Amino acid sequence: MEYVAGLAGLEVGDDGKKELAGQLSRILDYVEQLNRLDVSDIGPAPPVVAGGKNVLRDDRVAARTGSSEAGKTVGLFRVPKVITER
Amino acid sequence: MNLKGITAEKLVALYRNRDLSVTEVISGLFDDIERIDPNVRAFITLMRDRALKDARSLDARIASGDTIEPFAGVPVAVKDNISIRDVATTCGSRMLESDVAPYTATAVERLRGAGAIVVGKTNLDEFGMGSSTENSAFFVTRNPHDLDRVPGGSSGGSAASVASGMSLAALGSDTGGSIRQPASFCGVVGLKPTYGRVSRYGLVAFASSMDQIGPLSKSVREAAMALAVISGLDHYDSTSSGARIGDYVRGLDRPIKETRIGIPKEYFAGNLDPEVRRKIESAIGLFEGLGCAIEEISLPHTEYAIATYYIIAAAEASSNLARYDGVRYGLSETGRNPGEMYRRTRMSGFGTEVRRRILLGTYALSAGYYDAYYNRALKVRTLVLRDFQKAFEGVDAILTPTTPTTAFRIGEKTADPLEMYLSDVFTITCNLAGLPGISVPCGWNSTGLPVGMQLLANHFQEGLLLRLAHYFEKAGGFTL
C-alpha cells in the first residue's frame, strides 16, 4: 500500500492505515468477480463517443477568453520550485 | 415570490406580459434562499449581486420591447464542478477552495445566452465522488423532504435546490448516476444525456470516458428546454458531438403509442426495496395504459457493472487528479523537496474518499496489475455495451428503478465505502455504455419520500426519453 501511495503522490499515515487497507481489500475482493467471466475473445470497450472518433477543430489561431487571458491579467504566475539539484 | 407550482415557461410569460419584473422575482428568491438554505445547505457560493445585475439588465430589455429568450430570467443553479468565470469552482474540495475559474463552461455560457440567471454554485461530493453529498469537504446537504436524510449525490446540492424551490432548474454532472440518483431522492427530474451530447468544456474532470453534464428540473418540459439549449458541438471539447439536436420541446407531445419498453429482469432481483418495486410496477402499468408495449428483457452483465465501473472510474480519476500537485491549481503546501510538496499538498487537499479512489485507481493501473484490473474492466465494459446494443434491437427504451431504495439517512453508509458504491447499481450501466438516461418522480413511499423511475434509450435518443417521461408525468401527476 505504501508503494502504491508513493506512485499516487500520497502518504499512508499509521493512523487509519489498517482501516484503509481493510476497505481497499474489501473493494478488491468485490472486484474479483470480474474473473468469473471469460474475456479472452473480447476487446477493450471502444470509446463511446459518437462514431468512436474525436471531434477535432481546424488548427487555426482564434481569439478566446480563458486561461491565456488569466496569464495576461496577473502578468506572471508564481509557482513553487520543482527543480532540485542531484 | 414562491417558485413552488411555477414553471419556467409560466415565469417567462409573466415577465413578457410585465406581470412581474425579473428583479422582484430574483430578489424575492434570494429572500427565500436566506430562509431555506440554512436548513438544506444546497449552496457553496451564492451569486446575489451578479444575479440582480443580470435581472436589472433583463428588465431594461423587456421595458424597451425586446423579444426575450426561452430561459429569460429563469433562476438556475450550477454544480460547483462546473466553471463560471470569476467565481470560485471548489469541486467541494479543500484543494480548490480558493480557486477562481478563469473561464465559463460552455453549458453555462449557453444557458446564460438563453437568458437564464445563475443564482449560485451547489454542493457536491468532492470532485463528484460519492452518492450522498456527505463527501463534500465543506458541509453536508440535506434532503428537503426529510432533513435527516441525504439528498443523494454527487449533484445533491443541485437536486436539493430545485426540490426546495431555490432554483427552477440546475446543472449537474453524471459519471455513475450523479444526476439521476439525487433527482430520484429529491423528487425532481434529472437527465443524463448521451456521452458527447453536451460539451464538457469547463467541467472539472473526474472520469473522462463517462462524465457528462445534464439538467435537473421540476418538470420534464424544463429538462427538454435546457437540453435543447446546452446540447451540441463545441470546439473546446473533442468528445462533443455534432449529431442533430432534436426539437426536444415540441417533440414532447408526439405520440408514444406502440413504443416498445423493455423491463430488464436483473434490475428487479436482489435488494430492491418492496415499496420502490411497487411504485415501479405501477409505473409500468401506467405505460401499458398509454398504449406502450411492455417486454421483459435481459441485460446479463448487469451484476458486473459496479466492479467494472469502480475500476475504470478510479483509474481515470487517479490520472485526472494527478494535476493537483501544488503547482498548477489551488492549494499549495511547502516541502523540503518537490516530492514532499506534492504529498503534503495532496494529503491536506484531498478528503478520504478521493484518496481512496486515487489509491484504488493507481493500483489498478500499476505495472503487473494493469491487465488483471483495468484491462479486464475495459473488456467487461464491452460486454455491458453489447447487452444494451442487443436489447435495443428489440425495444425502444428500457424502464428500471433509479435506485434500489429511497433516500437513506445521513451517516447510514459512510462507514463502509463498498456499501455506498452498491447504491449506484441501477445508474452506472448507462455511463459505461454512454447512453442517455432520465430519472422521473413516480410517487412517494409510505414515509413521504420520493421514488424515482429511470428510462434509458439508445445513443442520442433523448427526444424519446423526454417524450416518454413527459407522458408519464402528465398521467401520473407526481411532480412536486
Interface residues (C-beta under 8 A of the other chain):
Chain A: M1 V4 A5 L7 A8 G9 L10 E11 L20 Q23 L24 R26 I27 L28 Y30 V31 Q33 L34 N35 L37 V39 I42 G43 P44 A45 P46 P47 V48 V49 A50 N54 V55 L56 R57 T65 G66 S67 E69 A70 V79 P80 K81 V82 I83 T84
Chain B: R85 P102 Y103 T194 Y195 G196 S209 L233 H235 D237 S238 T239 S240 S241 G242 A243 H301 E303 Y304 I306 A307 T308 Y310 I311 S318 A322 D325 G326 V327 R328 S332 T334 N337 P338 G339 M341 Y342 R343 R346 M347 F350 R355 R356 I358 L359 L360 T362 Y363 S366 Y373 N375 R376 A377 L378 K379 V380 R381 T382 L383 L385 D416 P417 L418 Y421 L432 A433 G434 H459 F460
